[in-house]
Amino acid sequence: MRYNPYVFILPPWQEIYHTDEQRKQDWNEAVFTYNKMIQTYRGYQYDLVEVPKVPVNKRVDFILDFIKNN
């Protein structure tokens, strides 16, 4: 059951990417996972909304504006 046709997706961003205790994937695995997520969501006919690579506060604004207008 679908609550909304839109899925926000944040593309890999190499300039800020790093691994730690929670994020164990290396860069190549992260990109592979991102591409598989796109393939899967599209396979289920979701509309992907790519969140831009901008500072966090601008990403929040982008998401909130999108929600308000859709």
N, CA, C and O atoms as a Tripos MOL2 file, in Angstrom:
@<TRIPOS>MOLECULE
protein
  280   279    70     0     0
PROTEIN
NO_CHARGES

@<TRIPOS>ATOM
      1 N           0.8460   -1.1720    0.0000 N.3       1 MET1
      2 CA          0.0000    0.0000    0.0000 C.3       1 MET1
      3 C           0.8950    1.2400    0.0000 C.2       1 MET1
      4 O           1.8450    1.3320    0.7770 O.2       1 MET1
      5 N           0.5880    2.1610   -0.8520 N.am      2 ARG2
      6 CA          1.4100    3.3470   -1.0620 C.3       2 ARG2
      7 C           0.7870    4.5530   -0.3620 C.2       2 ARG2
      8 O          -0.3990    4.8360   -0.5270 O.2       2 ARG2
      9 N           1.5940    5.2490    0.4120 N.am      3 TYR3
     10 CA          1.1250    6.4600    1.0810 C.3       3 TYR3
     11 C           1.3000    7.6900    0.2070 C.2       3 TYR3
     12 O           0.5190    8.6370    0.2960 O.2       3 TYR3
     13 N           2.3080    7.6770   -0.6230 N.am      4 ASN4
     14 CA          2.6320    8.8460   -1.4320 C.3       4 ASN4
     15 C           3.3900    8.3650   -2.6690 C.2       4 ASN4
     16 O           4.1630    7.4120   -2.5760 O.2       4 ASN4
     17 N           3.1840    9.0030   -3.8240 N.am      5 PRO5
     18 CA          3.8840    8.5510   -5.0260 C.3       5 PRO5
     19 C           5.3370    9.0160   -5.0970 C.2       5 PRO5
     20 O           6.0980    8.5430   -5.9420 O.2       5 PRO5
     21 N           5.7240    9.9340   -4.2220 N.am      6 TYR6
     22 CA          7.0590   10.5270   -4.2900 C.3       6 TYR6
     23 C           8.0090    9.9160   -3.2650 C.2       6 TYR6
     24 O           7.6190    9.5940   -2.1430 O.2       6 TYR6
     25 N           9.2530    9.7650   -3.6790 N.am      7 VAL7
     26 CA         10.3170    9.3210   -2.7840 C.3       7 VAL7
     27 C          11.4710   10.3070   -2.9350 C.2       7 VAL7
     28 O          11.9550   10.5450   -4.0410 O.2       7 VAL7
     29 N          11.9010   10.8730   -1.8220 N.am      8 PHE8
     30 CA         13.0800   11.7300   -1.8490 C.3       8 PHE8
     31 C          14.3110   10.8490   -1.8670 C.2       8 PHE8
     32 O          14.4160    9.8770   -1.1190 O.2       8 PHE8
     33 N          15.2470   11.2120   -2.7420 N.am      9 ILE9
     34 CA         16.4820   10.4500   -2.8320 C.3       9 ILE9
     35 C          17.6480   11.4350   -2.8350 C.2       9 ILE9
     36 O          17.6350   12.4560   -3.5230 O.2       9 ILE9
     37 N          18.6380   11.0920   -2.0490 N.am     10 LEU10
     38 CA         19.8220   11.9460   -1.9400 C.3      10 LEU10
     39 C          20.9810   11.2380   -2.6270 C.2      10 LEU10
     40 O          21.3940   10.1610   -2.1960 O.2      10 LEU10
     41 N          21.5050   11.8320   -3.6860 N.am     11 PRO11
     42 CA         22.5760   11.1650   -4.4280 C.3      11 PRO11
     43 C          23.8680   11.1170   -3.6220 C.2      11 PRO11
     44 O          24.0780   11.9350   -2.7270 O.2      11 PRO11
     45 N          24.7250   10.1660   -3.9380 N.am     12 PRO12
     46 CA         26.0260   10.1210   -3.2750 C.3      12 PRO12
     47 C          26.7750   11.4320   -3.5080 C.2      12 PRO12
     48 O          26.7170   12.0140   -4.5910 O.2      12 PRO12
     49 N          27.4680   11.8750   -2.4880 N.am     13 TRP13
     50 CA         28.1630   13.1610   -2.5430 C.3      13 TRP13
     51 C          29.5790   12.9200   -2.0410 C.2      13 TRP13
     52 O          29.8350   12.9250   -0.8370 O.2      13 TRP13
     53 N          30.4810   12.7110   -2.9670 N.am     14 GLN14
     54 CA         31.8280   12.2610   -2.6130 C.3      14 GLN14
     55 C          32.5780   13.2530   -1.7290 C.2      14 GLN14
     56 O          33.3630   12.8420   -0.8740 O.2      14 GLN14
     57 N          32.3520   14.5320   -1.9190 N.am     15 GLU15
     58 CA         33.0810   15.5400   -1.1370 C.3      15 GLU15
     59 C          32.7780   15.4650    0.3640 C.2      15 GLU15
     60 O          33.6070   15.8730    1.1770 O.2      15 GLU15
     61 N          31.6270   14.9620    0.7320 N.am     16 ILE16
     62 CA         31.2910   14.8780    2.1560 C.3      16 ILE16
     63 C          31.2230   13.4380    2.6560 C.2      16 ILE16
     64 O          30.9460   13.2050    3.8330 O.2      16 ILE16
     65 N          31.4710   12.4790    1.7790 N.am     17 TYR17
     66 CA         31.3340   11.0730    2.1470 C.3      17 TYR17
     67 C          32.5030   10.6120    3.0060 C.2      17 TYR17
     68 O          33.6600   10.9200    2.7200 O.2      17 TYR17
     69 N          32.1900    9.8840    4.0440 N.am     18 HIS18
     70 CA         33.2100    9.2240    4.8590 C.3      18 HIS18
     71 C          32.5780    8.0100    5.5260 C.2      18 HIS18
     72 O          31.3570    7.9110    5.6440 O.2      18 HIS18
     73 N          33.4210    7.1030    5.9530 N.am     19 THR19
     74 CA         32.9270    5.9340    6.6650 C.3      19 THR19
     75 C          33.1230    6.1470    8.1620 C.2      19 THR19
     76 O          33.9800    6.9170    8.5930 O.2      19 THR19
     77 N          32.3040    5.4420    8.9400 N.am     20 ASP20
     78 CA         32.4300    5.4670   10.3930 C.3      20 ASP20
     79 C          31.7820    4.2030   10.9370 C.2      20 ASP20
     80 O          31.5430    3.2640   10.1780 O.2      20 ASP20
     81 N          31.4960    4.1560   12.2150 N.am     21 GLU21
     82 CA         30.9040    2.9520   12.8170 C.3      21 GLU21
     83 C          29.5270    2.6220   12.2430 C.2      21 GLU21
     84 O          29.1570    1.4500   12.1650 O.2      21 GLU21
     85 N          28.7660    3.6380   11.8430 N.am     22 GLN22
     86 CA         27.4320    3.4010   11.2940 C.3      22 GLN22
     87 C          27.4500    3.2430    9.7740 C.2      22 GLN22
     88 O          26.6690    2.4670    9.2240 O.2      22 GLN22
     89 N          28.3110    3.9520    9.1120 N.am     23 ARG23
     90 CA         28.3940    3.9070    7.6520 C.3      23 ARG23
     91 C          29.6560    3.1450    7.2710 C.2      23 ARG23
     92 O          30.7520    3.7020    7.2300 O.2      23 ARG23
     93 N          29.4740    1.8590    6.9930 N.am     24 LYS24
     94 CA         30.6170    0.9940    6.7270 C.3      24 LYS24
     95 C          30.8990    0.8070    5.2370 C.2      24 LYS24
     96 O          31.9510    0.2880    4.8670 O.2      24 LYS24
     97 N          29.9760    1.2230    4.3910 N.am     25 GLN25
     98 CA         30.1680    1.0570    2.9480 C.3      25 GLN25
     99 C          31.2930    1.9530    2.4470 C.2      25 GLN25
    100 O          31.4250    3.1000    2.8740 O.2      25 GLN25
    101 N          32.1060    1.4150    1.5330 N.am     26 ASP26
    102 CA         33.0570    2.3020    0.8690 C.3      26 ASP26
    103 C          32.3100    3.0760   -0.2200 C.2      26 ASP26
    104 O          31.1290    2.8290   -0.4640 O.2      26 ASP26
    105 N          32.9960    4.0000   -0.8620 N.am     27 TRP27
    106 CA         32.3600    4.8780   -1.8400 C.3      27 TRP27
    107 C          31.7030    4.0830   -2.9740 C.2      27 TRP27
    108 O          30.5540    4.3450   -3.3310 O.2      27 TRP27
    109 N          32.4260    3.1190   -3.5380 N.am     28 ASN28
    110 CA         31.8820    2.3530   -4.6690 C.3      28 ASN28
    111 C          30.6270    1.5770   -4.2710 C.2      28 ASN28
    112 O          29.6750    1.4930   -5.0470 O.2      28 ASN28
    113 N          30.6230    1.0200   -3.0850 N.am     29 GLU29
    114 CA         29.4490    0.2900   -2.6180 C.3      29 GLU29
    115 C          28.2720    1.2400   -2.3770 C.2      29 GLU29
    116 O          27.1190    0.8850   -2.6240 O.2      29 GLU29
    117 N          28.5700    2.4450   -1.8950 N.am     30 ALA30
    118 CA         27.5090    3.4350   -1.6810 C.3      30 ALA30
    119 C          26.8660    3.8420   -3.0080 C.2      30 ALA30
    120 O          25.6450    3.9670   -3.0940 O.2      30 ALA30
    121 N          27.6720    4.0450   -4.0240 N.am     31 VAL31
    122 CA         27.1450    4.3970   -5.3490 C.3      31 VAL31
    123 C          26.3260    3.2400   -5.9110 C.2      31 VAL31
    124 O          25.2580    3.4570   -6.4830 O.2      31 VAL31
    125 N          26.8180    2.0200   -5.7540 N.am     32 PHE32
    126 CA         26.0780    0.8390   -6.2120 C.3      32 PHE32
    127 C          24.7190    0.7600   -5.5160 C.2      32 PHE32
    128 O          23.7020    0.5170   -6.1650 O.2      32 PHE32
    129 N          24.7000    0.9630   -4.2040 N.am     33 THR33
    130 CA         23.4540    0.9260   -3.4320 C.3      33 THR33
    131 C          22.4890    2.0030   -3.9050 C.2      33 THR33
    132 O          21.2980    1.7430   -4.0700 O.2      33 THR33
    133 N          22.9950    3.2030   -4.1230 N.am     34 TYR34
    134 CA         22.1680    4.3090   -4.6250 C.3      34 TYR34
    135 C          21.5130    3.9230   -5.9550 C.2      34 TYR34
    136 O          20.3120    4.1240   -6.1400 O.2      34 TYR34
    137 N          22.2910    3.3800   -6.8630 N.am     35 ASN35
    138 CA         21.7520    2.9870   -8.1740 C.3      35 ASN35
    139 C          20.7090    1.8770   -8.0440 C.2      35 ASN35
    140 O          19.7080    1.8840   -8.7590 O.2      35 ASN35
    141 N          20.9340    0.9310   -7.1430 N.am     36 LYS36
    142 CA         19.9490   -0.1310   -6.9080 C.3      36 LYS36
    143 C          18.6710    0.4440   -6.3020 C.2      36 LYS36
    144 O          17.5770   -0.0070   -6.6390 O.2      36 LYS36
    145 N          18.7910    1.4320   -5.4140 N.am     37 MET37
    146 CA         17.6100    2.0650   -4.8320 C.3      37 MET37
    147 C          16.7870    2.7460   -5.9210 C.2      37 MET37
    148 O          15.5620    2.6330   -5.9400 O.2      37 MET37
    149 N          17.4630    3.4530   -6.8290 N.am     38 ILE38
    150 CA         16.7570    4.0950   -7.9420 C.3      38 ILE38
    151 C          16.0240    3.0470   -8.7760 C.2      38 ILE38
    152 O          14.8460    3.2020   -9.0960 O.2      38 ILE38
    153 N          16.7300    1.9930   -9.1150 N.am     39 GLN39
    154 CA         16.1400    0.9210   -9.9250 C.3      39 GLN39
    155 C          14.9250    0.3170   -9.2170 C.2      39 GLN39
    156 O          13.8960    0.0810   -9.8510 O.2      39 GLN39
    157 N          15.0330    0.0720   -7.9390 N.am     40 THR40
    158 CA         13.9440   -0.5480   -7.1810 C.3      40 THR40
    159 C          12.7380    0.3770   -7.0830 C.2      40 THR40
    160 O          11.6160   -0.0370   -7.3740 O.2      40 THR40
    161 N          12.9590    1.6250   -6.6750 N.am     41 TYR41
    162 CA         11.8370    2.5640   -6.5650 C.3      41 TYR41
    163 C          11.1430    2.7700   -7.9100 C.2      41 TYR41
    164 O           9.9140    2.7920   -7.9770 O.2      41 TYR41
    165 N          11.9190    2.9190   -8.9710 N.am     42 ARG42
    166 CA         11.3070    3.0760  -10.2940 C.3      42 ARG42
    167 C          10.5540    1.8250  -10.7050 C.2      42 ARG42
    168 O           9.5120    1.9050  -11.3560 O.2      42 ARG42
    169 N          11.0830    0.6620  -10.3230 N.am     43 GLY43
    170 CA         10.4040   -0.5910  -10.6160 C.3      43 GLY43
    171 C           9.0300   -0.6690   -9.9650 C.2      43 GLY43
    172 O           8.1210   -1.3150  -10.4860 O.2      43 GLY43
    173 N           8.8880   -0.0110   -8.8320 N.am     44 TYR44
    174 CA          7.5940    0.0540   -8.1500 C.3      44 TYR44
    175 C           6.8240    1.3210   -8.5120 C.2      44 TYR44
    176 O           5.8310    1.6640   -7.8700 O.2      44 TYR44
    177 N           7.2930    2.0040   -9.5390 N.am     45 GLN45
    178 CA          6.6330    3.1700  -10.1340 C.3      45 GLN45
    179 C           6.5010    4.3660   -9.1850 C.2      45 GLN45
    180 O           5.5120    5.0970   -9.2290 O.2      45 GLN45
    181 N           7.4990    4.5530   -8.3390 N.am     46 TYR46
    182 CA          7.5500    5.7670   -7.5280 C.3      46 TYR46
    183 C           8.1880    6.8740   -8.3460 C.2      46 TYR46
    184 O           9.0160    6.6180   -9.2200 O.2      46 TYR46
    185 N           7.7970    8.1090   -8.0540 N.am     47 ASP47
    186 CA          8.4180    9.2810   -8.6580 C.3      47 ASP47
    187 C           9.5470    9.7330   -7.7370 C.2      47 ASP47
    188 O           9.3160   10.0860   -6.5810 O.2      47 ASP47
    189 N          10.7630    9.7170   -8.2610 N.am     48 LEU48
    190 CA         11.9190   10.0960   -7.4480 C.3      48 LEU48
    191 C          12.1270   11.6020   -7.4910 C.2      48 LEU48
    192 O          12.0540   12.2280   -8.5480 O.2      48 LEU48
    193 N          12.3840   12.1600   -6.3400 N.am     49 VAL49
    194 CA         12.6710   13.5850   -6.2110 C.3      49 VAL49
    195 C          14.0930   13.6850   -5.6670 C.2      49 VAL49
    196 O          14.3430   13.3920   -4.4980 O.2      49 VAL49
    197 N          15.0180   14.1010   -6.5280 N.am     50 GLU50
    198 CA         16.4060   14.1910   -6.1000 C.3      50 GLU50
    199 C          16.6230   15.4590   -5.2850 C.2      50 GLU50
    200 O          16.3540   16.5680   -5.7450 O.2      50 GLU50
    201 N          17.1070   15.2730   -4.0890 N.am     51 VAL51
    202 CA         17.4160   16.3900   -3.2050 C.3      51 VAL51
    203 C          18.7800   16.9300   -3.6210 C.2      51 VAL51
    204 O          19.7340   16.1610   -3.7450 O.2      51 VAL51
    205 N          18.8890   18.2420   -3.8370 N.am     52 PRO52
    206 CA         20.1450   18.8030   -4.3320 C.3      52 PRO52
    207 C          21.2790   18.7170   -3.3120 C.2      52 PRO52
    208 O          21.0560   18.6360   -2.1040 O.2      52 PRO52
    209 N          22.4920   18.7380   -3.8410 N.am     53 LYS53
    210 CA         23.7020   18.7240   -3.0120 C.3      53 LYS53
    211 C          23.9990   20.1530   -2.5540 C.2      53 LYS53
    212 O          24.8170   20.8590   -3.1440 O.2      53 LYS53
    213 N          23.3290   20.5420   -1.5180 N.am     54 VAL54
    214 CA         23.4830   21.8790   -0.9380 C.3      54 VAL54
    215 C          23.5500   21.7100    0.5820 C.2      54 VAL54
    216 O          23.3200   20.6080    1.0790 O.2      54 VAL54
    217 N          23.8590   22.7760    1.3320 N.am     55 PRO55
    218 CA         23.9070   22.6510    2.7890 C.3      55 PRO55
    219 C          22.5870   22.1200    3.3660 C.2      55 PRO55
    220 O          21.5270   22.2500    2.7540 O.2      55 PRO55
    221 N          22.6790   21.5260    4.5420 N.am     56 VAL56
    222 CA         21.5330   20.8550    5.1650 C.3      56 VAL56
    223 C          20.3060   21.7600    5.2390 C.2      56 VAL56
    224 O          19.2050   21.3240    4.9020 O.2      56 VAL56
    225 N          20.4700   22.9940    5.6690 N.am     57 ASN57
    226 CA         19.2990   23.8780    5.8040 C.3      57 ASN57
    227 C          18.6040   24.1010    4.4620 C.2      57 ASN57
    228 O          17.3820   24.2380    4.4140 O.2      57 ASN57
    229 N          19.3660   24.1380    3.3830 N.am     58 LYS58
    230 CA         18.7640   24.3020    2.0580 C.3      58 LYS58
    231 C          18.0960   23.0100    1.5950 C.2      58 LYS58
    232 O          17.1000   23.0550    0.8740 O.2      58 LYS58
    233 N          18.6300   21.8710    1.9980 N.am     59 ARG59
    234 CA         17.9760   20.5950    1.6830 C.3      59 ARG59
    235 C          16.6320   20.5090    2.3940 C.2      59 ARG59
    236 O          15.6340   20.0730    1.8200 O.2      59 ARG59
    237 N          16.6280   20.9330    3.6520 N.am     60 VAL60
    238 CA         15.3660   20.9410    4.4120 C.3      60 VAL60
    239 C          14.3550   21.8450    3.7260 C.2      60 VAL60
    240 O          13.1970   21.4660    3.5510 O.2      60 VAL60
    241 N          14.7870   23.0400    3.3370 N.am     61 ASP61
    242 CA         13.8840   23.9680    2.6370 C.3      61 ASP61
    243 C          13.3470   23.3530    1.3550 C.2      61 ASP61
    244 O          12.1600   23.4750    1.0550 O.2      61 ASP61
    245 N          14.2140   22.6930    0.5980 N.am     62 PHE62
    246 CA         13.7960   22.0600   -0.6450 C.3      62 PHE62
    247 C          12.7000   21.0260   -0.3850 C.2      62 PHE62
    248 O          11.6770   21.0060   -1.0690 O.2      62 PHE62
    249 N          12.9280   20.1700    0.6110 N.am     63 ILE63
    250 CA         11.9560   19.1200    0.9330 C.3      63 ILE63
    251 C          10.6450   19.7150    1.4120 C.2      63 ILE63
    252 O           9.5750   19.3050    0.9610 O.2      63 ILE63
    253 N          10.7150   20.6740    2.3180 N.am     64 LEU64
    254 CA          9.4850   21.2930    2.8320 C.3      64 LEU64
    255 C           8.7090   22.0250    1.7390 C.2      64 LEU64
    256 O           7.4810   21.9550    1.6940 O.2      64 LEU64
    257 N           9.4260   22.7270    0.8600 N.am     65 ASP65
    258 CA          8.7620   23.3990   -0.2630 C.3      65 ASP65
    259 C           8.0870   22.3850   -1.1770 C.2      65 ASP65
    260 O           6.9640   22.6020   -1.6320 O.2      65 ASP65
    261 N           8.7730   21.2830   -1.4440 N.am     66 PHE66
    262 CA          8.2040   20.2600   -2.3080 C.3      66 PHE66
    263 C           6.9200   19.7040   -1.6910 C.2      66 PHE66
    264 O           5.9020   19.5620   -2.3690 O.2      66 PHE66
    265 N           6.9820   19.3940   -0.4050 N.am     67 ILE67
    266 CA          5.7990   18.8330    0.2840 C.3      67 ILE67
    267 C           4.6580   19.8220    0.2440 C.2      67 ILE67
    268 O           3.5150   19.4410   -0.0090 O.2      67 ILE67
    269 N           4.9510   21.0830    0.4890 N.am     68 LYS68
    270 CA          3.9040   22.1040    0.5180 C.3      68 LYS68
    271 C           3.2390   22.2710   -0.8440 C.2      68 LYS68
    272 O           2.0400   22.5390   -0.9180 O.2      68 LYS68
    273 N           4.0010   22.1180   -1.9120 N.am     69 ASN69
    274 CA          3.4950   22.3940   -3.2560 C.3      69 ASN69
    275 C           3.0110   21.1530   -4.0110 C.2      69 ASN69
    276 O           2.5660   21.2580   -5.1540 O.2      69 ASN69
    277 N           3.0950   19.9980   -3.3860 N.am     70 ASN70
    278 CA          2.6670   18.7790   -4.0980 C.3      70 ASN70
    279 C           1.6830   18.0260   -3.2850 C.2      70 ASN70
    280 O           1.2060   16.9740   -3.7110 O.2      70 ASN70
@<TRIPOS>BOND
     1     1     2 1
     2     2     3 1
     3     3     4 2
     4     3     5 am
     5     5     6 1
     6     6     7 1
     7     7     8 2
     8     7     9 am
     9     9    10 1
    10    10    11 1
    11    11    12 2
    12    11    13 am
    13    13    14 1
    14    14    15 1
    15    15    16 2
    16    15    17 am
    17    17    18 1
    18    18    19 1
    19    19    20 2
    20    19    21 am
    21    21    22 1
    22    22    23 1
    23    23    24 2
    24    23    25 am
    25    25    26 1
    26    26    27 1
    27    27    28 2
    28    27    29 am
    29    29    30 1
    30    30    31 1
    31    31    32 2
    32    31    33 am
    33    33    34 1
    34    34    35 1
    35    35    36 2
    36    35    37 am
    37    37    38 1
    38    38    39 1
    39    39    40 2
    40    39    41 am
    41    41    42 1
    42    42    43 1
    43    43    44 2
    44    43    45 am
    45    45    46 1
    46    46    47 1
    47    47    48 2
    48    47    49 am
    49    49    50 1
    50    50    51 1
    51    51    52 2
    52    51    53 am
    53    53    54 1
    54    54    55 1
    55    55    56 2
    56    55    57 am
    57    57    58 1
    58    58    59 1
    59    59    60 2
    60    59    61 am
    61    61    62 1
    62    62    63 1
    63    63    64 2
    64    63    65 am
    65    65    66 1
    66    66    67 1
    67    67    68 2
    68    67    69 am
    69    69    70 1
    70    70    71 1
    71    71    72 2
    72    71    73 am
    73    73    74 1
    74    74    75 1
    75    75    76 2
    76    75    77 am
    77    77    78 1
    78    78    79 1
    79    79    80 2
    80    79    81 am
    81    81    82 1
    82    82    83 1
    83    83    84 2
    84    83    85 am
    85    85    86 1
    86    86    87 1
    87    87    88 2
    88    87    89 am
    89    89    90 1
    90    90    91 1
    91    91    92 2
    92    91    93 am
    93    93    94 1
    94    94    95 1
    95    95    96 2
    96    95    97 am
    97    97    98 1
    98    98    99 1
    99    99   100 2
   100    99   101 am
   101   101   102 1
   102   102   103 1
   103   103   104 2
   104   103   105 am
   105   105   106 1
   106   106   107 1
   107   107   108 2
   108   107   109 am
   109   109   110 1
   110   110   111 1
   111   111   112 2
   112   111   113 am
   113   113   114 1
   114   114   115 1
   115   115   116 2
   116   115   117 am
   117   117   118 1
   118   118   119 1
   119   119   120 2
   120   119   121 am
   121   121   122 1
   122   122   123 1
   123   123   124 2
   124   123   125 am
   125   125   126 1
   126   126   127 1
   127   127   128 2
   128   127   129 am
   129   129   130 1
   130   130   131 1
   131   131   132 2
   132   131   133 am
   133   133   134 1
   134   134   135 1
   135   135   136 2
   136   135   137 am
   137   137   138 1
   138   138   139 1
   139   139   140 2
   140   139   141 am
   141   141   142 1
   142   142   143 1
   143   143   144 2
   144   143   145 am
   145   145   146 1
   146   146   147 1
   147   147   148 2
   148   147   149 am
   149   149   150 1
   150   150   151 1
   151   151   152 2
   152   151   153 am
   153   153   154 1
   154   154   155 1
   155   155   156 2
   156   155   157 am
   157   157   158 1
   158   158   159 1
   159   159   160 2
   160   159   161 am
   161   161   162 1
   162   162   163 1
   163   163   164 2
   164   163   165 am
   165   165   166 1
   166   166   167 1
   167   167   168 2
   168   167   169 am
   169   169   170 1
   170   170   171 1
   171   171   172 2
   172   171   173 am
   173   173   174 1
   174   174   175 1
   175   175   176 2
   176   175   177 am
   177   177   178 1
   178   178   179 1
   179   179   180 2
   180   179   181 am
   181   181   182 1
   182   182   183 1
   183   183   184 2
   184   183   185 am
   185   185   186 1
   186   186   187 1
   187   187   188 2
   188   187   189 am
   189   189   190 1
   190   190   191 1
   191   191   192 2
   192   191   193 am
   193   193   194 1
   194   194   195 1
   195   195   196 2
   196   195   197 am
   197   197   198 1
   198   198   199 1
   199   199   200 2
   200   199   201 am
   201   201   202 1
   202   202   203 1
   203   203   204 2
   204   203   205 am
   205   205   206 1
   206   206   207 1
   207   207   208 2
   208   207   209 am
   209   209   210 1
   210   210   211 1
   211   211   212 2
   212   211   213 am
   213   213   214 1
   214   214   215 1
   215   215   216 2
   216   215   217 am
   217   217   218 1
   218   218   219 1
   219   219   220 2
   220   219   221 am
   221   221   222 1
   222   222   223 1
   223   223   224 2
   224   223   225 am
   225   225   226 1
   226   226   227 1
   227   227   228 2
   228   227   229 am
   229   229   230 1
   230   230   231 1
   231   231   232 2
   232   231   233 am
   233   233   234 1
   234   234   235 1
   235   235   236 2
   236   235   237 am
   237   237   238 1
   238   238   239 1
   239   239   240 2
   240   239   241 am
   241   241   242 1
   242   242   243 1
   243   243   244 2
   244   243   245 am
   245   245   246 1
   246   246   247 1
   247   247   248 2
   248   247   249 am
   249   249   250 1
   250   250   251 1
   251   251   252 2
   252   251   253 am
   253   253   254 1
   254   254   255 1
   255   255   256 2
   256   255   257 am
   257   257   258 1
   258   258   259 1
   259   259   260 2
   260   259   261 am
   261   261   262 1
   262   262   263 1
   263   263   264 2
   264   263   265 am
   265   265   266 1
   266   266   267 1
   267   267   268 2
   268   267   269 am
   269   269   270 1
   270   270   271 1
   271   271   272 2
   272   271   273 am
   273   273   274 1
   274   274   275 1
   275   275   276 2
   276   275   277 am
   277   277   278 1
   278   278   279 1
   279   279   280 2
@<TRIPOS>SUBSTRUCTURE
     1 MET1         2 RESIDUE 1 A MET
     2 ARG2         6 RESIDUE 1 A ARG
     3 TYR3        10 RESIDUE 1 A TYR
     4 ASN4        14 RESIDUE 1 A ASN
     5 PRO5        18 RESIDUE 1 A PRO
     6 TYR6        22 RESIDUE 1 A TYR
     7 VAL7        26 RESIDUE 1 A VAL
     8 PHE8        30 RESIDUE 1 A PHE
     9 ILE9        34 RESIDUE 1 A ILE
    10 LEU10       38 RESIDUE 1 A LEU
    11 PRO11       42 RESIDUE 1 A PRO
    12 PRO12       46 RESIDUE 1 A PRO
    13 TRP13       50 RESIDUE 1 A TRP
    14 GLN14       54 RESIDUE 1 A GLN
    15 GLU15       58 RESIDUE 1 A GLU
    16 ILE16       62 RESIDUE 1 A ILE
    17 TYR17       66 RESIDUE 1 A TYR
    18 HIS18       70 RESIDUE 1 A HIS
    19 THR19       74 RESIDUE 1 A THR
    20 ASP20       78 RESIDUE 1 A ASP
    21 GLU21       82 RESIDUE 1 A GLU
    22 GLN22       86 RESIDUE 1 A GLN
    23 ARG23       90 RESIDUE 1 A ARG
    24 LYS24       94 RESIDUE 1 A LYS
    25 GLN25       98 RESIDUE 1 A GLN
    26 ASP26      102 RESIDUE 1 A ASP
    27 TRP27      106 RESIDUE 1 A TRP
    28 ASN28      110 RESIDUE 1 A ASN
    29 GLU29      114 RESIDUE 1 A GLU
    30 ALA30      118 RESIDUE 1 A ALA
    31 VAL31      122 RESIDUE 1 A VAL
    32 PHE32      126 RESIDUE 1 A PHE
    33 THR33      130 RESIDUE 1 A THR
    34 TYR34      134 RESIDUE 1 A TYR
    35 ASN35      138 RESIDUE 1 A ASN
    36 LYS36      142 RESIDUE 1 A LYS
    37 MET37      146 RESIDUE 1 A MET
    38 ILE38      150 RESIDUE 1 A ILE
    39 GLN39      154 RESIDUE 1 A GLN
    40 THR40      158 RESIDUE 1 A THR
    41 TYR41      162 RESIDUE 1 A TYR
    42 ARG42      166 RESIDUE 1 A ARG
    43 GLY43      170 RESIDUE 1 A GLY
    44 TYR44      174 RESIDUE 1 A TYR
    45 GLN45      178 RESIDUE 1 A GLN
    46 TYR46      182 RESIDUE 1 A TYR
    47 ASP47      186 RESIDUE 1 A ASP
    48 LEU48      190 RESIDUE 1 A LEU
    49 VAL49      194 RESIDUE 1 A VAL
    50 GLU50      198 RESIDUE 1 A GLU
    51 VAL51      202 RESIDUE 1 A VAL
    52 PRO52      206 RESIDUE 1 A PRO
    53 LYS53      210 RESIDUE 1 A LYS
    54 VAL54      214 RESIDUE 1 A VAL
    55 PRO55      218 RESIDUE 1 A PRO
    56 VAL56      222 RESIDUE 1 A VAL
    57 ASN57      226 RESIDUE 1 A ASN
    58 LYS58      230 RESIDUE 1 A LYS
    59 ARG59      234 RESIDUE 1 A ARG
    60 VAL60      238 RESIDUE 1 A VAL
    61 ASP61      242 RESIDUE 1 A ASP
    62 PHE62      246 RESIDUE 1 A PHE
    63 ILE63      250 RESIDUE 1 A ILE
    64 LEU64      254 RESIDUE 1 A LEU
    65 ASP65      258 RESIDUE 1 A ASP
    66 PHE66      262 RESIDUE 1 A PHE
    67 ILE67      266 RESIDUE 1 A ILE
    68 LYS68      270 RESIDUE 1 A LYS
    69 ASN69      274 RESIDUE 1 A ASN
    70 ASN70      278 RESIDUE 1 A ASN
